[in-house]
Amino acid sequence: MEKTDVLVIGGGATGTGILRDLALRGVDAILVEQQDLAYGTSSRFHGLLHSGARYAVGDPESARECREENAILKRIARGCVDDTGGLFVLLPGDDPGYAEEWLAACRRAGINAREISAAEALRLEPSLNPALERAFRVPDASINGFALVWANVGSAAVHGARVYTYTKVDRIILRDGAVSGAQLTDLRKGEQRRIECRLIVNATGAWAGRIARLAGCELSILASKGSLLVFNHRVTNRVVNRLRRPGDGDIIVPQDTVAVLGTTSVTVDGPEHPGSSRTEIDRLLLLGRDLVPGLDERRVLRSFAGVRPLYQESGGAGEQPADGRAVARQFALIDHGRQGVRGLITVVGGKLTTYRLMAEQAGNLVCTQLGHDAACRTADEVLLPEVTPAQIKRLQRYFSFPVSHKLAKRLGRADLEHLLGILGRDGWKRQFVCECEQVCLAELEWRATGGSWLRLGDLRCRTRFGMGTCQGTICAARAIGQLYQDGLFDLGRARRLLAEFLDERWMGNREVLWGDQLRERLYARSVYLNLHNFQKEADDYGL
Ligand SMILES: Cc1cc2nc3c(=O)[nH]c(=O)nc-3n(C[C@H](O)[C@H](O)[C@H](O)COP(=O)(O)OP(=O)(O)OC[C@H]3O[C@@H](n4cnc5c(N)ncnc54)[C@H](O)[C@@H]3O)c2cc1C
C-alpha cells in the first residue's frame, strides 16, 4: 500500500493544475487518472483561452477571472498558447443594442475591447462575412489542452509528485467520518490496489458527482455536451466570436494547422462517449456560414464532442435541471466536511482558462486542512520554459526554419534538448513519420519508449501524429511498423493497436463524410483493406 498526504483524482487541466500547485508548495501528492491524461473535457474542448469578453454581459465574475488568468497563462505557459488575438463581429440581423451593452460590460470587467473598422476587420480576416457591421479586437488566444496538461505533470514530477494513469478510483475509504484512502483498479494489469492519504481532491469534472457519491456525498453536476467541427486548415488566423448573446456555432478558433467551429449545448446523462449528432453538425455548419460565407462547403476533417461539468448549487433531487447555457461558468470549491465527510474536497465547473486559479484555491484549502504553511507559486513560476535561440539554431541543422519553430513550440526547452541529443547521435531519425504535423521518428520513438502508454492514441496526443489531413491513413501504419521493428510489441499487438487507432479516428470521421473527406476515407479504407490485408480488423471494428 502506497501512502501520500493528498490523492488528486482526475488527470485533466484541473487535476494536473492542482498536482503542480501542491508539488510547488512542497506537499506530497499523487494523481490518478482512469484513462490517459487529458482523456476528459480538457482535450474535448474548443481551445479558446478566453479574454473574458464572451462572459462580460452574462457572467461578469467569470469574465474577470478569465481576463486575469488569460494574462497569467500567456506569461507562464507561452509554449501552450498561440497568442492569435480575437475579434468580436456584429453581423446583419444581430441586435446592435447588445454591442453597446457588451462594450460597457467589457469596460467594467477591465477587458481591453477596441473597435476597429469593418474594412480593417476584413483586411485582417478576409474570410469573414463582408457584410459585418462592427468589429472589436480582444485579447482572446488559442490554447493546447494536451500540452498544458503534460506541462503541469512534467513540472509537478520535477517537484516530487507521482502520477498513475489507467488507474481508476472505485471506492473511497472512510474512517470515523474522515477520508483515509482509496481503492483503485490498475486497468493495465487488472489489479486492485490501495492508496492511503489524509485528503482527497476530487477534480473529475463531469464525473465529480460520481466520486462524491463514493463517499456518500451529494453533488449536482449538469452534464452539458458541446459538439465541434475541425476544418482542415486555419479558416481564420484569429479567434472569431459572433457579437451576440452566447449561443451555438458562434466561435471559430484556429488550432495549429486547423480551425475549430463550435459549439452546441445539449444536456446529457453523463460524460461517457460523447458523440456529435448529424443535427448538431448541420446546425453548426448553418450558423458557421453566417460568420464565414461558404464555410459549409469547406473540408471538415472530423467532429468531436465534450461534456461541460456545470455545477448547480441548488440542483437537489427532484429539481428540474437548468439549460447548459443558463448555468454560470464560475467554478465551485466544495469542502465535503460540511456534509459530514472530512478530508474530501471537490473542485468543479469553471473553464479550462481558469484551471490555474481553481488549482490555487483548492491548494489553499488543502494547505489549511493539512496545517501546511506555503504560498501558491503557480502564477509566477514558468510552466514550460521556452526554447533558447541557440537551441533553434541547432535544430535547424536537421529541419527547415518553420518546422524548427513548430517543434520548438511543441516541445519546450527541456524536451527539445532531449530530442537534440537523440538527433545528435542518430541524425537520420529526423525523417518524418507524420508530415502533416511534422512528427519525426526520433520524437515518436522517444515518447514510445520513455513513457507509459497503452494505446497508439496516447502517443498521438503526446506528439500530434495522425491529427492532420490524412487522419492517420499514412502515418499510423508507418508509426506502428517502426515501433514493431524496434521490438516494442509483437505482431498481434501491432495489428490490434493499429485497428483500434483507426477505429478511434473513424469515430470522428463518420458523421462528416461528404465531398473530399468522403474520398479521403474511401482511400484510407482501400489502403488498409488492400495493402495491409485488414479485412478481419475492419469487420471487428466496423471500419
Ligand atoms: C464543447 C466544450 C467546449 C469548451 N470550450 C472551452 C474553451 O474554449 N475554453 C475554455 O477555457 N474552456 C472550455 N470548455 C470548458 C473546459 O474544457 C472544462 O472546463 C475543463 O476542461 C474541465 O477540466 P477538468 O480537469 O475539470 O475535467 P476533465 O478534463 O474532464 O478531467 C477529469 C478527469 O477525471 C477522470 N476521472 C473521472 N472519474 C475517475 C475515476 N473514478 N478515477 C480516476 N479518474 C477519473 C476523467 O477520466 C477525466 O480525465 C469547453 C467545454 C466543452 C464541453
The ligand as a Tripos MOL2 file, in Angstrom:
@<TRIPOS>MOLECULE
LIG
   53    58     1     0     0
SMALL
NO_CHARGES

@<TRIPOS>ATOM
      1 C1        -17.5760   21.6220  -26.0040 C.3       1 LIG1
      2 C2        -16.7640   22.3360  -24.9690 C.ar      1 LIG1
      3 C3        -16.0270   23.4530  -25.3180 C.ar      1 LIG1
      4 C4        -15.2760   24.1210  -24.3590 C.ar      1 LIG1
      5 N1        -14.5140   25.1700  -24.7520 N.ar      1 LIG1
      6 C5        -13.7320   25.8020  -23.8530 C.ar      1 LIG1
      7 C6        -12.8610   26.8280  -24.2840 C.ar      1 LIG1
      8 O1        -12.7720   27.1360  -25.4700 O.2       1 LIG1
      9 N2        -12.1140   27.4500  -23.3480 N.ar      1 LIG1
     10 C7        -12.1650   27.1200  -22.0230 C.ar      1 LIG1
     11 O2        -11.4720   27.7470  -21.2410 O.2       1 LIG1
     12 N3        -12.9760   26.1150  -21.5840 N.ar      1 LIG1
     13 C8        -13.7410   25.4450  -22.4730 C.ar      1 LIG1
     14 N4        -14.5330   24.4120  -22.0660 N.ar      1 LIG1
     15 C9        -14.5440   24.0290  -20.6370 C.3       1 LIG1
     16 C10       -13.2940   23.2160  -20.2870 C.3       1 LIG1
     17 O3        -12.9550   22.3310  -21.3230 O.3       1 LIG1
     18 C11       -13.5130   22.4380  -18.9980 C.3       1 LIG1
     19 O4        -13.9840   23.3170  -18.0150 O.3       1 LIG1
     20 C12       -12.2170   21.8100  -18.4830 C.3       1 LIG1
     21 O5        -11.5330   21.1260  -19.4970 O.3       1 LIG1
     22 C13       -12.5260   20.8630  -17.3440 C.3       1 LIG1
     23 O6        -11.3130   20.2670  -16.9300 O.3       1 LIG1
     24 P1        -11.2930   19.2400  -15.7240 P.3       1 LIG1
     25 O7         -9.8790   18.8680  -15.4910 O.co2     1 LIG1
     26 O8        -12.0480   19.8150  -14.5820 O.co2     1 LIG1
     27 O9        -12.1260   17.9930  -16.2470 O.3       1 LIG1
     28 P2        -11.6580   16.8320  -17.2520 P.3       1 LIG1
     29 O10       -10.7030   17.3360  -18.2630 O.co2     1 LIG1
     30 O11       -12.8910   16.1750  -17.7650 O.co2     1 LIG1
     31 O12       -10.8520   15.8470  -16.3220 O.3       1 LIG1
     32 C14       -11.4880   14.9750  -15.4130 C.3       1 LIG1
     33 C15       -10.7510   13.6490  -15.4470 C.3       1 LIG1
     34 O13       -11.1800   12.8340  -14.3600 O.3       1 LIG1
     35 C16       -11.0260   11.4920  -14.7690 C.3       1 LIG1
     36 N5        -11.8070   10.5930  -13.9050 N.ar      1 LIG1
     37 C17       -13.1540   10.5220  -13.8090 C.ar      1 LIG1
     38 N6        -13.5050    9.5480  -12.9420 N.ar      1 LIG1
     39 C18       -12.3620    8.9950  -12.4810 C.ar      1 LIG1
     40 C19       -12.0760    7.9240  -11.5650 C.ar      1 LIG1
     41 N7        -13.0480    7.2140  -10.9710 N.pl3     1 LIG1
     42 N8        -10.7790    7.6020  -11.3210 N.ar      1 LIG1
     43 C20        -9.7730    8.3070  -11.9390 C.ar      1 LIG1
     44 N9        -10.0030    9.3140  -12.8060 N.ar      1 LIG1
     45 C21       -11.2730    9.6570  -13.0680 C.ar      1 LIG1
     46 C22       -11.5580   11.5330  -16.2020 C.3       1 LIG1
     47 O14       -11.1160   10.4190  -16.9670 O.3       1 LIG1
     48 C23       -11.0180   12.8560  -16.7150 C.3       1 LIG1
     49 O15        -9.8260   12.7240  -17.4600 O.3       1 LIG1
     50 C24       -15.2820   23.6950  -23.0090 C.ar      1 LIG1
     51 C25       -16.0220   22.5710  -22.6590 C.ar      1 LIG1
     52 C26       -16.7420   21.8900  -23.6260 C.ar      1 LIG1
     53 C27       -17.5020   20.6720  -23.2640 C.3       1 LIG1
@<TRIPOS>BOND
     1     1     2 1
     2     2     3 ar
     3     2    52 ar
     4     3     4 ar
     5     4     5 ar
     6     4    50 ar
     7     5     6 ar
     8     6     7 ar
     9     6    13 1
    10     7     8 2
    11     7     9 ar
    12     9    10 ar
    13    10    11 2
    14    10    12 ar
    15    12    13 ar
    16    13    14 ar
    17    14    15 1
    18    14    50 ar
    19    15    16 1
    20    16    17 1
    21    16    18 1
    22    18    19 1
    23    18    20 1
    24    20    21 1
    25    20    22 1
    26    22    23 1
    27    23    24 1
    28    24    25 2
    29    24    26 1
    30    24    27 1
    31    27    28 1
    32    28    29 2
    33    28    30 1
    34    28    31 1
    35    31    32 1
    36    32    33 1
    37    33    34 1
    38    33    48 1
    39    34    35 1
    40    35    36 1
    41    35    46 1
    42    36    37 ar
    43    36    45 ar
    44    37    38 ar
    45    38    39 ar
    46    39    40 ar
    47    39    45 ar
    48    40    41 1
    49    40    42 ar
    50    42    43 ar
    51    43    44 ar
    52    44    45 ar
    53    46    47 1
    54    46    48 1
    55    48    49 1
    56    50    51 ar
    57    51    52 ar
    58    52    53 1
@<TRIPOS>SUBSTRUCTURE
     1 LIG1         1 GROUP 0 **** ****
